[in-house]
Amino acid sequence: MASPPDTSKTIKLERYNSYIRRVNSTKLLNASSKLLFRATLLIALLLVFFFTFNYPPLSSSSESGNNHHHHLHTTTNFLSSAFGGGAAWEKQVRHSSTPRRPNGMSVLVTGAGGFVGTHCSLALKKRGDGVLGVDNFNSYYDPSLKRARQALLSKHQIFIVEGDLNDGPLLSKLFDVVPFTHILHLAAQAGVRYAMQNPQSYISSNIAGFVNLLEVAKNAKPQPAIVWASSSSVYGLNTDNPFSELHRTDQPASLYAATKKAGEEIAHTYNHIYGLSLTGLRFFTVYGPWGRPDMAYFFFTKDILQGKSIDVYQTQDGKEVARDFTYIDDVVKGCLGALDTAEKSTGTGGKKRGPAQLRIYNLGNTSPVPVGKLVGILEGLLSTKAKKHVIKMPRNGDVPYTHANVSLAYKDFGYKPTTDLATGLRKFVKWYVGYYGIQPRVKKEIQVGHEQPEDSA
């Protein structure tokens, strides 16, 4: 019987080849790991090199002895890329914020793409102050109108940083780049009726956003003086006329009014604890060129020109609704007057050093006009009869009557409104037909043209 074939040599050869393959595989894996490590290290070094040369340490506008500020320098240098691009972005911010007149202000204007914000920014820039805007360009009303305002500001060398007040790192970055002397805080969620649809937007903007701004301002060196927009809505169910700063404001009729009243109380707290200089301005129905499309005078104009009917409200007892319509140029003068008379904050690095200024003022026209008369003026200017639908005012938070007593603002900074409703509406209609390219049967004296804010050219 033949013996079985000897396979031991074949088995040994296969084992040897398997061993060689494992060795080679291990060598390849080690080589790959080393290559990957070296590539990662090289990328990290390149990133460090890039940030070092593109985001150099900021100027000595901040005191170097503050450890918190040292940490802020390190963090915000890397955050720059998210805010528009490092050194070039910072250069725009500084250029826009630098005053061009001796002892000029450096003002951060929140809501700069808004109606009042645009006019105030232009007026400040015109007289030589430095202005930097912040706006989130939300869609509460047509964002294209806000973008058009932004383009107007850009022509006058005013830069708007696109961002939200609830973005703490962004605000900290701005204060790290620029030692603002003043803040004009106009950003807010506006509108009485919209609060019934989206209440959270009012809490986020008018309360949380305001607190976030104050938190950053209290830690700034120097602390800026702050002028901010409250509202005539805080008077709520008050029936004393004309409305005085001494009247009750603890009966708000809308969530919007409640958030503005909350802002006044929050301002009191930050003034008391941190020494922030704060001035609140209660605006009374501001109107004019570049205005807000959600305001009655604006959409009345649109609907009258389009032949649509308009709702004209009456009170529940059949009386006419009236408003203290205040022309934008008068409000701008009031805002600048408040800024000019604002005293310096007394705190430093979040610590109060002494009592600080705390003020509240009405900015109105002192001449309430029934909404029916407003419609009549528009009919005359547009040479078109309105299709009026007179209805009872719904219970949505609107108040039937506003009338401002402005004697305190006149006493403290010479505030004196000079524009009556007919004059102001004529200027608004001239802007409206020019901006929207409309050729209506308007009165001949209203020349179609793209009008610029008069006090802010």
C-alpha positions as CSV (number, residue, x, y, z in Angstrom):
1,M,0.0,0.0,0.0
2,A,1.4,3.4,-1.1
3,S,2.1,6.0,1.6
4,P,0.1,9.3,1.5
5,P,1.8,12.3,-0.1
6,D,3.9,14.5,2.2
7,T,2.1,17.9,2.5
8,S,4.1,19.3,5.4
9,K,6.3,21.4,3.1
10,T,3.2,23.0,1.4
11,I,1.6,23.8,4.7
12,K,4.7,25.4,6.0
13,L,5.0,27.5,2.8
14,E,1.4,28.7,3.1
15,R,2.0,29.6,6.8
16,Y,5.1,31.6,5.8
17,N,3.3,33.5,3.1
18,S,0.5,34.3,5.5
19,Y,3.0,35.6,8.0
20,I,4.7,37.8,5.3
21,R,1.3,39.2,4.3
22,R,0.5,40.1,7.9
23,V,3.8,41.8,8.3
24,N,3.4,43.8,5.2
25,S,-0.2,44.8,6.2
26,T,1.1,46.0,9.6
27,K,3.9,48.0,8.0
28,L,1.4,49.6,5.5
29,L,-1.0,50.5,8.4
30,N,1.8,52.1,10.4
31,A,2.9,54.0,7.4
32,S,-0.6,55.2,6.7
33,S,-1.1,56.3,10.3
34,K,2.1,58.3,10.3
35,L,1.1,59.9,7.0
36,L,-2.4,60.8,8.3
37,F,-0.9,62.2,11.5
38,R,1.6,64.4,9.6
39,A,-1.1,65.6,7.2
40,T,-3.3,66.5,10.2
41,L,-0.5,68.3,11.9
42,L,0.3,70.2,8.7
43,I,-3.4,71.3,8.3
44,A,-3.4,72.5,12.0
45,L,-0.3,74.5,11.5
46,L,-1.7,76.1,8.3
47,L,-4.9,77.1,10.2
48,V,-2.9,78.6,13.0
49,F,-0.8,80.5,10.5
50,F,-3.9,81.7,8.6
51,F,-5.7,83.0,11.7
52,T,-2.6,84.6,13.1
53,F,-2.1,86.7,10.0
54,N,-5.7,87.4,9.1
55,Y,-7.0,88.1,12.6
56,P,-4.3,90.0,14.4
57,P,-4.8,91.2,18.0
58,L,-7.2,94.1,18.2
59,S,-6.1,97.6,19.1
60,S,-5.6,98.9,22.6
61,S,-9.2,100.2,22.8
62,S,-9.7,97.7,25.6
63,E,-7.7,97.7,28.8
64,S,-5.2,94.9,28.8
65,G,-5.4,94.4,32.5
66,N,-8.9,92.8,32.4
67,N,-8.7,89.0,32.2
68,H,-12.2,88.7,30.9
69,H,-11.2,91.0,28.0
70,H,-8.1,89.0,27.3
71,H,-10.3,85.9,26.9
72,L,-12.7,87.9,24.7
73,H,-9.8,88.9,22.5
74,T,-8.8,85.3,21.9
75,T,-12.3,84.0,21.3
76,T,-13.6,86.8,19.1
77,N,-10.6,86.8,16.8
78,F,-11.6,83.3,15.7
79,L,-15.3,84.4,15.6
80,S,-14.5,87.1,13.1
81,S,-14.9,84.8,10.1
82,A,-18.5,84.1,11.1
83,F,-19.3,87.8,11.2
84,G,-18.1,88.7,7.7
85,G,-14.4,88.3,7.3
86,G,-11.7,89.2,9.8
87,A,-9.6,92.2,9.2
88,A,-11.6,93.6,6.3
89,W,-14.8,93.3,8.3
90,E,-13.3,95.0,11.3
91,K,-12.0,97.8,9.0
92,Q,-15.6,98.4,7.8
93,V,-16.9,98.4,11.4
94,R,-14.2,100.9,12.6
95,H,-14.5,103.1,9.6
96,S,-18.3,103.4,9.9
97,S,-18.1,104.0,13.7
98,T,-15.4,106.7,13.6
99,P,-16.7,110.3,14.2
100,R,-15.6,112.9,11.7
101,R,-16.1,115.9,13.9
102,P,-14.2,117.0,17.1
103,N,-15.7,115.3,20.2
104,G,-18.2,113.4,18.0
105,M,-20.1,110.4,19.2
106,S,-19.5,106.8,18.2
107,V,-23.1,105.4,18.1
108,L,-24.3,101.8,17.8
109,V,-27.7,102.0,16.2
110,T,-29.8,98.8,16.6
111,G,-32.6,98.4,14.1
112,A,-30.7,100.6,11.7
113,G,-32.4,99.1,8.7
114,G,-35.8,100.1,10.2
115,F,-37.8,103.2,9.7
116,V,-36.7,105.4,12.6
117,G,-33.2,103.7,12.6
118,T,-32.5,104.7,9.0
119,H,-33.4,108.4,9.5
120,C,-31.5,108.7,12.8
121,S,-28.4,107.0,11.4
122,L,-28.4,109.4,8.4
123,A,-28.9,112.5,10.7
124,L,-26.0,111.4,13.0
125,K,-23.7,110.7,10.1
126,K,-24.6,114.0,8.4
127,R,-23.4,116.0,11.5
128,G,-20.2,114.0,11.7
129,D,-20.9,111.3,14.3
130,G,-19.7,107.8,13.8
131,V,-22.5,105.3,13.2
132,L,-22.6,101.5,13.1
133,G,-25.8,99.7,12.4
134,V,-27.1,96.3,13.5
135,D,-30.2,94.7,12.0
136,N,-31.5,91.2,11.5
137,F,-33.6,92.1,8.4
138,N,-36.5,89.9,9.6
139,S,-39.6,89.4,7.4
140,Y,-42.2,91.0,9.7
141,Y,-42.8,93.3,6.7
142,D,-41.3,93.4,3.2
143,P,-37.5,92.9,3.7
144,S,-36.8,94.5,0.3
145,L,-37.8,97.9,1.8
146,K,-35.2,97.3,4.6
147,R,-32.6,96.4,2.0
148,A,-33.4,99.6,0.1
149,R,-32.8,101.6,3.3
150,Q,-29.6,99.7,3.8
151,A,-28.5,100.7,0.3
152,L,-29.3,104.3,1.2
153,L,-27.2,104.1,4.3
154,S,-24.3,102.5,2.5
155,K,-24.2,105.5,0.1
156,H,-23.5,107.6,3.1
157,Q,-20.7,105.3,4.4
158,I,-22.9,103.7,7.1
159,F,-22.3,100.0,7.6
160,I,-24.9,97.6,8.9
161,V,-23.8,94.4,10.6
162,E,-26.4,91.8,9.9
163,G,-27.1,90.0,13.1
164,D,-29.5,89.5,16.0
165,L,-29.5,91.1,19.4
166,N,-29.7,87.7,21.0
167,D,-26.3,86.8,19.5
168,G,-24.1,87.6,22.5
169,P,-20.8,86.8,20.9
170,L,-21.5,89.1,18.0
171,L,-22.4,92.1,20.3
172,S,-19.3,91.3,22.4
173,K,-17.2,91.3,19.2
174,L,-18.5,94.7,18.2
175,F,-17.8,96.3,21.6
176,D,-14.3,94.7,21.5
177,V,-13.6,96.3,18.1
178,V,-15.2,99.8,18.9
179,P,-15.4,101.7,22.2
180,F,-18.9,103.0,21.5
181,T,-19.8,106.2,23.4
182,H,-23.6,105.8,22.9
183,I,-26.2,103.2,21.9
184,L,-29.4,104.2,20.1
185,H,-31.5,101.1,20.6
186,L,-34.4,101.1,18.1
187,A,-34.5,97.4,17.3
188,A,-37.8,95.8,18.4
189,Q,-40.7,93.6,17.3
190,A,-43.3,96.3,16.4
191,G,-47.0,96.2,15.9
192,V,-49.9,95.8,18.3
193,R,-52.0,93.2,16.4
194,Y,-49.2,90.9,15.3
195,A,-48.6,90.0,19.0
196,M,-51.8,87.9,19.0
197,Q,-50.3,85.8,16.2
198,N,-46.7,85.5,17.3
199,P,-46.2,86.5,20.9
200,Q,-42.9,84.8,21.3
201,S,-41.3,87.2,18.8
202,Y,-42.1,90.1,21.1
203,I,-40.5,88.3,24.1
204,S,-37.4,87.4,22.1
205,S,-36.8,90.8,20.7
206,N,-38.2,93.4,23.1
207,I,-37.2,91.7,26.4
208,A,-34.5,89.1,25.8
209,G,-32.8,91.1,23.1
210,F,-32.8,94.2,25.2
211,V,-31.4,92.4,28.2
212,N,-28.7,90.9,26.1
213,L,-27.7,94.3,24.8
214,L,-27.6,95.7,28.4
215,E,-25.5,92.7,29.6
216,V,-22.9,93.5,27.0
217,A,-23.1,97.3,27.6
218,K,-22.6,96.9,31.4
219,N,-19.3,95.0,30.9
220,A,-18.0,97.4,28.3
221,K,-15.1,99.8,29.0
222,P,-16.2,102.5,28.7
223,Q,-19.8,101.8,29.4
224,P,-21.9,103.6,26.7
225,A,-24.9,105.9,27.4
226,I,-28.0,104.3,26.1
227,V,-31.1,105.9,24.5
228,W,-33.8,103.5,23.6
229,A,-37.3,103.3,22.1
230,S,-40.2,102.7,24.4
231,S,-43.7,103.4,23.1
232,S,-46.9,105.4,23.8
233,S,-48.6,102.1,24.0
234,V,-47.4,101.8,27.6
235,Y,-50.1,104.2,28.6
236,G,-52.6,101.4,27.8
237,L,-56.0,101.9,29.4
238,N,-55.0,105.3,30.9
239,T,-57.8,107.8,30.3
240,D,-56.0,111.0,31.5
241,N,-55.2,113.4,28.6
242,P,-52.8,114.5,27.3
243,F,-50.5,111.6,28.3
244,S,-47.9,112.6,30.8
245,E,-44.8,110.7,31.9
246,L,-46.3,111.0,35.4
247,H,-49.4,109.0,34.4
248,R,-50.0,105.3,35.2
249,T,-48.4,102.8,32.8
250,D,-49.3,99.6,34.7
251,Q,-52.4,98.7,32.6
252,P,-51.1,97.6,29.2
253,A,-53.8,96.8,26.6
254,S,-51.6,94.6,24.4
255,L,-48.6,92.2,24.7
256,Y,-46.5,94.7,22.7
257,A,-47.3,97.4,25.3
258,A,-46.5,95.0,28.1
259,T,-43.0,94.2,26.6
260,K,-42.3,97.9,26.2
261,K,-43.3,98.5,29.8
262,A,-41.2,95.6,30.9
263,G,-38.3,97.2,29.0
264,E,-38.7,100.4,31.1
265,E,-38.6,98.4,34.3
266,I,-35.5,96.4,33.1
267,A,-33.8,99.7,32.3
268,H,-34.5,100.9,35.8
269,T,-32.8,97.7,37.2
270,Y,-29.7,98.0,35.1
271,N,-29.4,101.7,35.9
272,H,-29.7,101.0,39.6
273,I,-27.3,98.0,39.8
274,Y,-24.7,98.7,37.1
275,G,-24.7,102.5,36.7
276,L,-25.8,102.5,33.1
277,S,-27.1,105.8,31.8
278,L,-30.5,105.1,30.2
279,T,-33.1,107.3,28.5
280,G,-36.4,105.9,27.2
281,L,-38.4,107.6,24.5
282,R,-42.1,106.9,24.1
283,F,-42.8,107.4,20.4
284,F,-46.3,108.4,19.3
285,T,-47.4,107.0,15.9
286,V,-44.4,107.9,13.8
287,Y,-44.9,108.4,10.0
288,G,-43.2,109.6,7.0
289,P,-41.0,108.7,4.0
290,W,-39.4,105.2,4.2
291,G,-42.0,104.3,6.7
292,R,-43.4,100.9,7.9
293,P,-45.9,99.2,5.5
294,D,-47.9,97.8,8.5
295,M,-48.9,101.4,9.6
296,A,-52.4,102.7,8.6
297,Y,-51.3,105.7,6.7
298,F,-49.0,103.4,4.6
299,F,-51.5,100.7,3.7
300,F,-54.3,103.2,3.3
301,T,-52.2,104.9,0.6
302,K,-51.6,101.6,-1.1
303,D,-55.3,100.4,-1.0
304,I,-56.7,103.8,-2.1
305,L,-54.4,103.8,-5.2
306,Q,-55.4,100.2,-5.9
307,G,-59.1,100.9,-5.6
308,K,-59.5,98.6,-2.6
309,S,-61.8,99.4,0.4
310,I,-60.2,100.4,3.7
311,D,-61.4,99.7,7.2
312,V,-61.8,102.8,9.3
313,Y,-62.3,102.1,13.0
314,Q,-64.7,103.6,15.5
315,T,-64.7,103.0,19.2
316,Q,-67.3,100.6,20.7
317,D,-69.4,103.7,21.6
318,G,-69.3,105.1,18.1
319,K,-66.6,107.7,18.5
320,E,-63.7,108.3,16.1
321,V,-60.4,106.8,16.7
322,A,-57.6,109.4,16.9
323,R,-53.8,109.3,16.9
324,D,-51.1,111.8,17.8
325,F,-49.3,111.4,14.4
326,T,-45.7,112.4,14.7
327,Y,-43.6,113.2,11.6
328,I,-40.3,111.4,11.4
329,D,-38.1,114.5,11.2
330,D,-39.5,115.6,14.6
331,V,-38.8,112.2,16.1
332,V,-35.2,112.3,14.8
333,K,-34.6,115.7,16.4
334,G,-35.9,114.2,19.7
335,C,-33.6,111.2,19.5
336,L,-30.6,113.4,18.8
337,G,-31.6,115.7,21.6
338,A,-31.8,112.8,24.0
339,L,-28.3,111.5,22.8
340,D,-26.8,115.0,23.1
341,T,-28.0,115.4,26.7
342,A,-27.3,111.9,27.9
343,E,-24.8,111.8,30.7
344,K,-22.0,109.2,30.9
345,S,-22.7,105.9,32.5
346,T,-21.0,105.6,35.9
347,G,-20.1,101.9,36.0
348,T,-17.0,100.2,34.7
349,G,-16.5,96.5,34.0
350,G,-20.0,95.7,35.4
351,K,-19.5,97.6,38.7
352,K,-21.4,100.7,39.6
353,R,-19.3,103.7,40.8
354,G,-22.1,106.1,41.5
355,P,-25.7,107.2,40.7
356,A,-26.4,107.3,36.9
357,Q,-28.9,109.2,34.8
358,L,-32.3,107.6,34.2
359,R,-35.0,109.4,32.1
360,I,-38.2,108.8,30.2
361,Y,-39.8,111.1,27.7
362,N,-42.8,111.4,25.4
363,L,-42.0,112.2,21.7
364,G,-45.3,113.1,20.1
365,N,-46.9,115.9,18.0
366,T,-49.3,117.1,20.7
367,S,-52.2,117.3,18.1
368,P,-54.4,114.2,17.9
369,V,-56.1,113.7,14.5
370,P,-59.1,111.5,13.9
371,V,-58.3,108.6,11.5
372,G,-61.2,109.9,9.3
373,K,-59.3,113.2,8.8
374,L,-56.1,111.2,7.9
375,V,-58.1,109.5,5.1
376,G,-59.5,112.8,3.9
377,I,-56.0,114.3,3.6
378,L,-54.8,111.2,1.6
379,E,-57.8,111.4,-0.7
380,G,-56.9,115.0,-1.5
381,L,-53.3,114.2,-2.1
382,L,-54.0,111.2,-4.3
383,S,-57.0,112.8,-6.1
384,T,-58.8,109.5,-5.4
385,K,-61.9,108.8,-3.3
386,A,-61.4,106.1,-0.7
387,K,-63.8,103.3,-0.4
388,K,-64.3,103.4,3.4
389,H,-65.7,100.6,5.4
390,V,-66.5,102.0,8.9
391,I,-66.4,99.2,11.6
392,K,-66.1,98.9,15.3
393,M,-62.5,98.6,16.6
394,P,-61.8,94.9,17.4
395,R,-60.5,94.0,20.8
396,N,-56.9,93.4,19.7
397,G,-55.0,95.7,22.0
398,D,-55.3,98.9,20.0
399,V,-56.2,102.0,22.1
400,P,-58.8,104.5,20.8
401,Y,-56.9,107.7,21.5
402,T,-53.4,109.0,22.0
403,H,-52.2,112.5,22.9
404,A,-48.7,113.4,24.0
405,N,-47.6,116.0,26.6
406,V,-44.1,116.8,25.5
407,S,-43.3,119.6,28.0
408,L,-40.6,117.5,29.7
409,A,-38.7,116.8,26.5
410,Y,-39.0,120.5,25.6
411,K,-37.6,121.5,28.9
412,D,-34.7,119.1,28.9
413,F,-33.5,119.2,25.3
414,G,-35.7,121.6,23.4
415,Y,-38.0,119.1,21.7
416,K,-40.6,120.9,19.7
417,P,-42.5,119.2,16.9
418,T,-43.1,121.5,13.8
419,T,-44.7,119.3,11.1
420,D,-48.5,119.1,10.9
421,L,-50.2,116.0,9.5
422,A,-51.1,117.5,6.1
423,T,-47.5,118.6,5.5
424,G,-46.0,115.3,6.6
425,L,-48.4,113.2,4.5
426,R,-47.6,115.3,1.4
427,K,-43.9,114.4,1.9
428,F,-44.8,110.8,2.4
429,V,-46.9,110.5,-0.7
430,K,-44.2,112.1,-2.8
431,W,-41.8,109.5,-1.6
432,Y,-44.3,106.6,-2.0
433,V,-45.2,107.3,-5.6
434,G,-41.5,107.7,-6.4
435,Y,-40.3,104.6,-4.6
436,Y,-42.9,102.3,-6.0
437,G,-42.9,103.9,-9.5
438,I,-46.6,104.8,-9.4
439,Q,-48.2,107.3,-11.8
440,P,-51.4,108.1,-9.9
441,R,-53.7,111.1,-10.4
442,V,-51.9,112.9,-7.5
443,K,-51.9,116.6,-7.1
444,K,-49.5,118.3,-9.4
445,E,-47.3,119.8,-6.6
446,I,-46.3,116.3,-5.6
447,Q,-43.4,115.6,-8.0
448,V,-42.6,112.0,-8.5
449,G,-39.0,111.5,-7.1
450,H,-37.0,109.2,-4.9
451,E,-37.0,111.4,-1.9
452,Q,-34.3,111.2,0.8
453,P,-35.0,112.0,4.5
454,E,-34.9,115.7,4.8
455,D,-32.9,116.0,8.0
456,S,-30.7,113.2,7.0
457,A,-29.3,113.8,3.5
